[in-house]
Each structure stands twice: as C-alpha cells, then as structure tokens.
Amino acid sequence: MIMYLDDHGTLVYPTTFIPELEEEGLVSALDKWMLEKACIIQERLRESNANVMPIYVDLSSWTMCNPYDIYDIVMTLDNHRADDNTINFSFTPARPYLSMYGLNKGITYLQQKKRRVMLSRFGSACNTVGLLRDIKFDIIQIDDEFVKKAMTSERNEIILKDIISMCHELKTPIVLGGVDNLSEFQYAKTLNCEYARGKYFGRKLTENEFVRMQRNK
C-alpha cells in the first residue's frame, strides 16, 4: 500500500488520492511503479541472502479491469524473475469498480499465474458482499475501522463474527486489520482468524528500513 506525507506531516491513505488518479488516467502508472519497487526490494534481499517474505502490491480497479495493464504486470514479474510467489497482489475498492466481469477476468488471470490476490478493507463503504459472490479471492483483509468498532459495538461485532464465519465456510483465510495495541491483539485472538496486522506488531517502515530488518533476521 502506498501512502505519502502531506505538508502537515499527516499520512494520506490511498482511498483519498486513488480516485483522483483514476479520473486523470494515471493510476495504472502508479500501480506499475509500486510493483517495480517491490520487485527491486526482493532482488536486494536475495542478493544479500536476507530473509525474503511475501509482499502484497495494491492494484486499483482501473488496473485490474484492463487486460493490457494486467499483461504488463505479469511481464514485469517475468522480467524480474519473480517466480517464487514472493510478490502477490491486493485489491482495495476506492470507488465503484469499472466492470465486475473485467475485474474477475484480471484477478483470475493473476491467479492462473500462481499469484495470490487479497481483498483489502472488506467492510468499508466501497467493499460489498457482491465481490465475494462473483470473485474467489485467496485471502480477505478486514477493514481496520470495522475491527475497532466491533470492540465497542455489539451490532458491529455480530456482523464481524458472521463475516469471519462466512470466510471459514468459504475456506478463505482472514487478516484482521487495525490491531494497534495489546487490548486489540487480545480481542483479535478471540475471533479465530489466521492473521492480524497493525502497529502492535511494528511501525511502518521505509524501503531501506525494511531491507535492513530482513537482513538482520
């Protein structure tokens, strides 16, 4: 996921600027730049015999629905010889998708190339059950704010537990987002999910910090 600091030093998340880039026709260029950076990071780790762990690169609906962009994505992986499944993809709906058919075709093509595709921020405003009805994702990440609200709202907790139960029935692993402190971690452990992420496990890292950390491991 790409973020940047604004003039006030505040992190700006992709749901804020991705729709604007989509309207300007620039979002696919950003997606491909992010993929290139991820491939370079993995190459740096391999060259130094460091611990290599999977990276999920976020792709916009515009890129996912465009067969030419998806083909370029796969070609980039081939050019970097990223054939060991250490580069995978996540999809975060930031606006209504261009085409459910095109989205399904793009995701299926990536999966045929042995890449995992994660549905990110499930439970957010733009992320509907219709996506799960029509597309078979490899993993689902629950929206950070949804998880936090479930801790204080019985209604939200009921919905969250039903989503988790549904994913288990579909045999789809779950990542709980927004686990930022000990109490949230303890709550997450009660929900019987496969994975969790958040500040409790470590702060956000720059590229160089991430590479140094993996080398030290």
N, C-alpha and C positions, 0 to 999 in steps of 0.2 A: 504494500500500500504506500502511495506517495503522499507526502504532506509537505507543507512549507511554512516558514515563519513569516507573519506579516510585519508591518512597520512597528507594531506594538509588542513584538516578540511572542505573539499568540499562535499556536499551531492551527493551521487551516486544513480541514479534512477534505477528502476528495468529493464528498457529496455537495460541497459548496461550490467548487470550481469545475468539476467534470461536466455538468450540464452546459455551462458556457462554452467549454471547449468543443462539446458535441455540436452545438449550434454553429460554431465557426469552422467545423470540419477539421479540427486539429487534434482531436482526442486519440486517434489511431497512431499518430506520430509519437504522442506521449507514451502510449502503451508499448510501442516498439522500442522506444528509448529505455523504458524501465526493464524490459526483457533483456536488452543488450547489457545493461548494468548488472542484472542478476547473473547472466552468463559469465561476465568478466569476474565477478566475485567468486563464483565457483571455480573458475580457472585459477585464480590467485590461491585459493585454498588447496587445490590439487597440487599446484607447483611447489608449495611449501609443506606437502604431506600433512596438512592440517585436517581437523575433523570437518567433514563435509556433511551438512544437513540440508534437507529439502527446503527450497524457497518457493513460496506461492506468489506469483506475479498477478496483480489485479488487472483484468481486462474489462473495458467498458462494453456496454450493449452494442454500441456502434461497431466496434471491432469484432465482437462475437458474431454479429449478424452479417458481416461482409466476408464472403468466401475468399476474396483476394487478400484481405488482411490476415485471415486465418492461415492461408497458404504461406504468406510472408513470415508469420510467427513460427511455423514448422520449419521453414527454410533457415531461419535464424538459429534454431536449436540444432539443426543438422550442421550448419557452418561452424558452430562452436563444439560440435561433437558432444552435445549434452544429451547423451542417450542412456543415462543411468537413473532416470526418474528423480533427479535432484532439482529439476525445475518443473513446477506444476503451476496451476492457474486457479484464480478465484474470480468470481463474478459478483459485483455489487451493483444492483439496480439503483441508479440515481435518478431515473426518470422512467416513464413508460417505455418499454422496450420497443424497438422498431418493428420486430416481427418475431412472434413465438416460433414460427417454423424455421426462420433463419437462425434464431438463437439455438434451437435444438440441433440444427444441422452443424453449426460451428462447434458446439460443445461435444457432440458425438464424434466429429472428426478428430478433435484433440484426444478424446478418449481412445479412439482407434489407434492413435499414435502412442498409446501407453502413457498418457498424461492424465493425472488426477485433476478434476475440476471441482472446486469448492463453491458452494453458495454462501456468500457472506452477508452478514447483518440480517439474517432471517428474523422477522418480527418487526422490522422497521416499516415505515409508511409505504415505501415503494415495493416491498417484498411480500408477495402474496402466495397463498397455498397453490394457486394456479401454476406456479413454476414447478412445484413438486409433482403436480398432476401430470404435466406434459414432459418433464425433463428428469432424467435419472442422474442426479449429482452423486459424486463419490463421497462427499463429506459436507456437512452443514454447520456453519458457524452462527450461533445465536447472537442477536444484536446486544451490544454492551448495555444500553439503557434498559432494554427489556429485562435482562437478568437482574439489574439493580432494582428495578421497580417491583419485581417478583418478591423481593425480600421484605417489602413493606406493604404489599397489596395482595390480599387473598385472591382477588379476581385474576390478577396477572400471574400469580403463582399457579393457579389451576390451569390456565392456558399454557404456561411454560411446561408444566408436567405432562400435559396432554401432547404437546409438540414432541417432547422427548420420547414419550411412549410410542407415538406415531413413527418417529425415526427408527426406533428399535425394531418395530414391526417391519419397516422397510429395509432393515439391516444396513442402515446408513449411519456411520459414526458422527458424533456431535462434538463441536468445540464451543464451550461456553465463553463468551467474551466478557470483558469488564471486571475480571477478578483482580481487584487492585489492592486488597488488604486481607488481613488474616480472617476477619469475620466473613468476608465474601468467599474466601477459599474454603472455610469450613462449611458454609452454605452449599457451595458447589459440590462438595464431597457427598452431600446427602442426595444429590439429584441423579446419581448413577450415570454420569456421562464419561465419554472416553478421554476427552481433552479439555483443557481450560487455558486461557491466556489473559494477560493483563499485567499491570505494574507490580503485582505481588511477586511475579517471577523474574522481574528485572525491568530496567528502564529502556526506553527506545534508544537504539544505537545508530551511530553513523556507519557508513560503509567500512571505514578504517577500523573503528572500534569493534565492529562485528568480526572482521578478519583477525584482529589481534586476539580476541576472545577465543575464537575457534583454534587458533594456533596454540594458545596456552593450554587448551584442553588436550 
